[in-house]
Structures are given as C-alpha cells and as structure tokens.
C-alpha cells in the first residue's frame, strides 16, 4: 500500500457552526466549466466527473418558495425521522458516536443527527464530513485523520441522505474493506440514511421516496461547498470549491436550525420497515433499472437517476433528457415540475414506477 499523504490544510466547517461539522476537505481554486461542456467531456472525453466542476447559481424565487413550502410540509416528518435514526445509532454505538457523513448530500443529515444525539442521548458526538467518489473510492487521508484524532474506531457510522441505485453504498463497502486490509484502525462499513430507496443501507428511517428538503437544493443547504473533487497532483484530502458568491442565499444553518428546533415538538418516527423488505426492494429496483435501460435504449446505467433527490440533482446540474413522475400531482415533485418547465424538459408519468421520480441524462454527441 502506498503511504497516505496527510492533509496540510486546516480543517474547516464551511458555512456551518464549528460545533456542527468538520469538513475534511481542501478548498481549491479551479475554474468551473459550463454544464454542457462538462457533459460532453464526461460522455466523450474519457474525463472523470471528479476532475471538473460547474458553477451554481441562486435558485429562482418560484423554486425557493417551493423549498420553503417543503419545509412546512415535510419538516416535522424529517425531524421525527432524524430522531428515529438517532435512537437507532445510540442503541448500536452507545455513548461515543462518530458520524462520518458523505459530502455533500450526507452533510446536513449528519449535522441534524449530531444535534439529535446530543439533545437526547449523549454528549460524546463528533461529526466529520468526508469525500467518497464513485469509481474512485473514499478519502483515505480523511480516514487517517479520524484515526489519529483519538475517536474510537467502533464509534464510526457513515451517513448519507438517501440511497438510489445503491452505487455509493457498494463503493463504501468496498472502500472500507480495502481500508481494513491495510490498517489497524478497523472500522464498520455501516451506512445510515433518511430514505433507503434501493434496500442497501443499514440504518434507515423510511423506504419512502419523498422530497427530503435538503435534497432539493445544492450548496446553499450544504455549507456552500461543491460536490467533491479529486484533482491530479493535489495531495491530502479530496477537494471542493466554495461558492462564496452565494453567501447571501445560503440556507445551510437556517435549515438545520429550523428542523432541529422541532425535535422538542415532535416525537421520533415509528420504525415500520418490515424485516424482509430489503431483499425484495433490491430485486424490484434491479428489475426496474433493467427495464428502463431496455425501454429507453440506455447503455450506461449512470444515466438513470431514480428517486426525487437524484432526479433533482440531474435537473439542477446535469443535462436532463426526460423526467418521469409516478404522480404528477404529488407535492413531493412540484419543484421538479418547475425545474422541468425552466429547462423545457418533457415530463412523462408512470404510475407503476417504484419511485416517485426518475430523471434520465441526455446523450451528448461529440
């Protein structure tokens, strides 16, 4: 094993309070590229998505109003589900818990979980947010930093917002297995999510595909940071950029304050996921993805993004080809219809789909 190049840059908390999150990332200064050019390079240039980034702009007033509507509609549910997960994690890990969220969808969930654990269970909670990249693995320098911080290895639990096809979960499992082969700091590969759509996570609050409010915005609800990067020749932690031009639009702290303020007003959700659900869901999702690939003549599975949150990501930062909704009248997809209208994307309806939404990425020609 090659020696891990430890990070020299100071840790930071983005736009969160220091006690809420410690990002084990490096902020770098690279020039964002246009979405269309990024898509062309991804599909035709053999360039990995972790080596480039696009800019982000403030959401429109119409879209932002829908976000606030979602907070009102789903805020209590999210607060209840966070508390359910906190109970599960405390039961599994005990008084010392180290949350390692997967930046950036997992970051606001990690902040909320840390607050819920501290409010009702234990003060010995630490939240780090680190990078994992499909086909590139987890940030080993970040894991080494955690190992050297003194946090017990058996206190670690990984956190993300949701699962879709289960790709990142499989990446996590393989990355942790590789880490444990070469380290005395033996860690668990267990993953905790709000919504487990693919039946792959270990600790879940729900199997429902609904509009988790933090899943409908980008950096302005994730500490103002981009998704993570792995740039050639940059040692230490994986990288990101800071969208400082969106500081006036940042809702990261507002969001976690708003949801965590409801911990005392709503009780923990009821755990109603049946024991045999996971295997059935895995098989159902796998069968559905195969059907989509055949029906739409798709060769690259990565062009299929199932689930409300994943579909939202496509609409916000990729070139969408098509948006498929289970029920066009559902309040959980209202924001997706706005984005589709803004980008002139066709919407289809499929009431038999095992997800509330799915987006397909456009084929880009050279």
Order of alpha helices (4+ residues) and beta strands (2+ residues): beta-beta-alpha-alpha-beta-alpha-beta-beta-beta-alpha-beta-beta-alpha-beta-beta-beta-alpha-alpha-beta-alpha-beta-alpha-beta-beta
